[in-house]
Amino acid sequence: MVNLPVSPNPQNPDNKKKTNFSADIFKLVSGTAISLALGVLIMPLLARLYAPAAFGVLALFTSIAGILAVIISLRYEITIMLPESDKEAANLLAGSLGVATVNSLLSIPLVWFGAPFIGRWLKSPELVPYLWLLIPVVFFGGVGAGHPALNAWASRKRNFTQISTTRVIGSLTLNAAKLIAGFSSFNSAVGLIYGTLIGAICSPFFLGWQIWRQDKIPFYENISLSQALAGLKKYRKFSLYNTLSTLLNTVSWQVPSFMLSAFFSTTVVGYYAFGSQLLRVPMDLIGNSIGQAFYSHAAIAHREGTLAVFVENTFRRLVEYSFFPILMLTVIGKDLFQVVFGSQWAESGVYTQILSIWMVFWFVSSPMSQLYSVLQKNELFLGLNVVILITRIVSIWLGGVLESPRLALLFFSISGAVVYGFLGASIIFFSGVPWRRIVRIILENLAVSILAAGALFLFNLIHAASWVQLIVAVVFIGIYFAYRLKDNERVKHFFVKRTSIN
């Protein structure tokens, strides 16, 4: 296994920490793994406590929250990583939080008066009474992940342990609240939404307290209103392009929930959202962790002239961690959902199998998409997000016209594979990685994955029991990742030596 390279130390006298990319990823993955494990472990319980329609209402709520979260701080949190000076970055942090506060206040009347229209458009009147909760959920940073600006500051200081701990706390509070509500009389959409709110509030409070305890003196000395405003003005163009790009990307992500609700029902949305949540577990576990560390390290590699090697090794790691498990899920998706979550979720398993076509391309390309910001190609990235949004709208619309949610998701999956395939290819091109190396990485991993998926498919052809197929898949995945991790010195150092990673 090829280990990701160690990036050189940045030329920033304010930051003396090592910038080992693999170490940063490992810290992020460890915390994310715990938080995701908690979520996955309670999913069978939640599937039996809440009906698919309840998950559909929650999906609509979080979809709207996701769109508002993009514009709430105008993406100024991204700029916190850019300055060499911590003083300028601290003022950008203050400016980002200030923008989020102002926009939160301005959005109150919009949400209040727009709630009835949203309920009618989405054919979900049960959602309307809870739309006012969007404001605190969005302001405090989303669903149990910490406020984006606080995460950006912690990433700049490379306090990835703080970020991991925050994720665990967010997952604990969010899932505990959902379980408590489910076992009480609130086992409907209201329990899921209030659980989301609790998780959204608790994790940023913890992360903010950790940051304040560590950096409050520099904040006192460095932050001023004039310098915060100057920072916002300096990066206004950067903010504009990134806000538009991310808004388009986020809207395109929420299009399936909105359009499936408008064309079909909240039950169909629930099937889609539940399956999509499980499908995104590997992305949340590995892809997002790589993506969060990728930005700062890619900027360093670009300055040092090692970007091609860095991108190649990141691509290799993403392919190794995605091809095999996703192909396994493609084969046994329906059986997995029937065994683990109950027969009422079988349709959700079918949706998962359909979406896995696109999932591979998305998983590999998305974490490295921040290279567009590093190379200052934000206009091109904006154009790609326009294409993504249009293709998703057309795909779901075609399925709606044909009155088939399965066809809608199939069109969505195929168009997504094409667009994200192009996105990945452009990243490889701009970074200067030789194509023969990329083809070799793909073929090596595809061969192993197809061989295992074919063996599993044979069990399906002979109509083996669902639980048997599930056990075989788990064994295959366990053997595969044991092989992938056996040469990872950092993992062995963590588990065998039981020392911290520096």
Summary of the structure (lengths in Angstrom):
residues: 502
radius of gyration: 22.2
end to end distance: 20.8
largest distance: 71.2
contacts: 1784
relative contact order: 0.12
helix: 84%
strand: 0%
